[in-house]
Amino acid sequence: MVSVLLLPNCGFRLNRNQITLPENAQSISLQNIENRSFTPRLDILLKDFLINRFSRNAVKIQPAQLADLSLTIQIDSANYVRQDYALDNTTISYEFLFTIAAKLTVTHNDKNTDLIKNQPLSGIYSIKTESTDLSQTEIADGRVSALENLGDQVIQKLTQNF
């Protein structure tokens, strides 16, 4: 147990968030994120989230002509629904479930082949409250959280299949 505590001081480092791309790729292109939902700016927010996550893990973001892999993401829908939610019979509460549905395609640029083709993904986030309605801020925050979950799904799909 003592040796585990001393490891950080000797230069050994664990990185649980490390992103390893398929086919020994070192760079990606994120130019093709399309928002077909009726919620504006989801494509921009998703691109910013992915750039942040990839950059923190030393994955280069480059134009498609220079990148090893190209990601194409099509956001199909973004919505939220309210449903009854109660932990006991004396409390009336609701769950607002935010869902953002998308499709992911990953193309290896040198080989001009699809590693993943139109893989459906969903970003999900829920808010539990006693209120029957959400404020505009809560709605915006719920969408952003669902979008971040979608970004995590994209990264997980990129790393789990290979």
Phi, psi and omega per residue, in radians:
M1 nan -0.682 -3.127
V2 -1.125 -0.673 -3.121
S3 -1.142 -0.579 3.102
V4 -1.145 -0.666 3.131
L5 -1.227 -0.487 -3.113
L6 -1.508 -0.258 -3.101
L7 -0.999 -0.715 3.141
P8 -1.033 -0.466 -3.126
N9 -1.391 -0.264 -3.097
C10 -1.728 0.132 3.101
G11 1.724 -0.184 3.101
F12 -1.299 2.345 -3.092
R13 -2.449 2.318 3.032
L14 -1.657 2.361 3.084
N15 -2.237 1.635 -3.113
R16 -1.227 -0.334 -3.113
N17 -1.651 0.140 -3.095
Q18 -1.032 2.315 3.111
I19 -1.822 2.099 3.073
T20 -1.957 2.054 -3.088
L21 -1.431 2.688 3.120
P22 -1.218 2.811 3.058
E23 1.023 0.506 -3.123
N24 1.004 0.475 -3.138
A25 -1.192 2.553 3.120
Q26 -2.022 -0.214 -3.080
S27 -2.510 2.711 3.124
I28 -2.375 2.794 3.027
S29 -2.004 2.341 3.134
L30 -2.058 0.540 -3.052
Q31 -1.315 -0.373 -3.014
N32 -1.877 1.177 3.011
I33 -1.944 2.048 -3.051
E34 -2.026 2.357 3.139
N35 -1.853 1.853 3.087
R36 -1.772 0.095 3.089
S37 -1.419 3.033 3.101
F38 -1.648 0.219 3.109
T39 -1.832 2.019 -3.072
P40 -1.202 2.710 2.984
R41 1.256 0.079 3.134
L42 -1.103 -0.648 3.124
D43 -1.102 -0.724 -3.140
I44 -1.182 -0.769 3.136
L45 -1.131 -0.702 3.115
L46 -1.151 -0.739 3.121
K47 -1.081 -0.778 3.112
D48 -1.062 -0.746 3.126
F49 -1.080 -0.820 -3.114
L50 -1.162 -0.698 3.097
I51 -1.044 -0.781 3.121
N52 -1.038 -0.872 -3.100
R53 -1.138 -0.760 3.139
F54 -1.174 -0.721 -3.127
S55 -1.106 -0.691 3.109
R56 -1.103 -0.362 -3.099
N57 -1.956 0.421 3.021
A58 1.062 0.528 3.020
V59 -1.682 2.168 -3.106
K60 -1.326 2.397 3.026
I61 -1.800 2.111 -3.073
Q62 -2.385 2.892 3.017
P63 -1.093 2.726 -3.062
A64 -0.992 -0.572 -3.112
Q65 -1.166 -0.441 -3.082
L66 -1.842 -0.351 -3.023
A67 -1.370 2.634 3.063
D68 -1.254 -0.737 -3.114
L69 -2.163 2.572 3.017
S70 -2.065 2.275 3.072
L71 -1.759 2.288 3.014
T72 -2.051 2.121 -3.130
I73 -2.187 2.214 3.093
Q74 -2.000 1.957 3.090
I75 -1.448 2.002 -3.054
D76 -1.572 -0.668 -3.094
S77 -2.715 2.715 3.068
A78 -2.534 2.080 -3.139
N79 -2.642 3.006 3.006
Y80 -2.515 2.597 3.134
V81 -2.291 2.644 3.087
R82 -1.840 2.400 3.050
Q83 -2.442 2.729 3.128
D84 -1.153 2.498 3.140
Y85 -2.615 2.166 3.137
A86 -2.543 2.344 3.052
L87 -1.467 -0.440 3.093
D88 -2.571 3.015 -3.064
N89 -1.345 -0.233 -3.085
T90 -1.572 -0.187 -3.089
T91 -2.023 2.324 3.023
I92 -1.789 2.102 3.125
S93 -2.509 2.924 -3.043
Y94 -2.337 2.677 3.023
E95 -2.042 2.222 3.040
F96 -1.792 2.065 -3.067
L97 -1.866 2.020 3.116
F98 -1.666 2.318 3.134
T99 -2.363 2.295 3.023
I100 -2.136 2.046 -3.101
A101 -1.776 2.417 -3.105
A102 -2.592 2.966 3.020
K103 -2.186 2.436 -3.110
L104 -2.035 2.308 2.969
T105 -2.208 2.312 3.105
V106 -2.095 2.151 -3.103
T107 -2.006 2.331 3.023
H108 -1.493 1.995 -2.990
N109 -1.196 -0.683 -3.131
D110 -1.172 -0.684 -3.116
K111 -1.587 -0.183 -3.110
N112 0.916 0.775 3.124
T113 -2.211 2.629 3.084
D114 -1.518 2.129 3.056
L115 -1.459 -0.591 3.048
I116 -2.358 2.333 -3.087
K117 -2.180 2.007 3.054
N118 0.861 0.779 3.122
Q119 -1.288 2.081 3.111
P120 -1.253 2.366 3.098
L121 -2.357 2.666 3.099
S122 -2.370 2.315 2.986
G123 -1.709 2.258 -3.035
I124 -2.263 2.486 3.056
Y125 -2.650 2.486 3.129
S126 -2.238 2.588 3.060
I127 -2.146 2.236 3.085
K128 -1.875 2.284 -3.066
T129 -2.700 2.832 3.046
E130 -1.561 -0.154 3.135
S131 -1.391 2.532 3.138
T132 -1.419 -0.316 3.135
D133 -2.307 2.777 3.072
L134 -1.863 2.633 3.046
S135 -1.316 2.904 3.102
Q136 -1.083 -0.614 3.098
T137 -1.146 -0.760 3.117
E138 -1.126 -0.661 3.106
I139 -1.132 -0.815 3.132
A140 -1.081 -0.769 3.124
D141 -1.123 -0.690 3.107
G142 -1.097 -0.732 3.101
R143 -1.124 -0.750 3.132
V144 -1.105 -0.732 3.122
S145 -1.131 -0.692 3.080
A146 -1.147 -0.660 3.122
L147 -1.169 -0.703 3.076
E148 -1.118 -0.662 3.062
N149 -1.105 -0.680 3.063
L150 -1.078 -0.765 3.090
G151 -1.030 -0.721 3.078
D152 -1.100 -0.650 3.100
Q153 -1.128 -0.697 3.100
V154 -1.061 -0.844 -3.129
I155 -1.120 -0.725 3.125
Q156 -1.118 -0.713 -3.141
K157 -1.152 -0.648 3.103
L158 -1.090 -0.668 -3.019
T159 -1.672 -0.407 -3.035
Q160 -1.449 -0.468 -3.045
N161 -1.443 -0.111 -2.976
F162 -2.178 nan nan
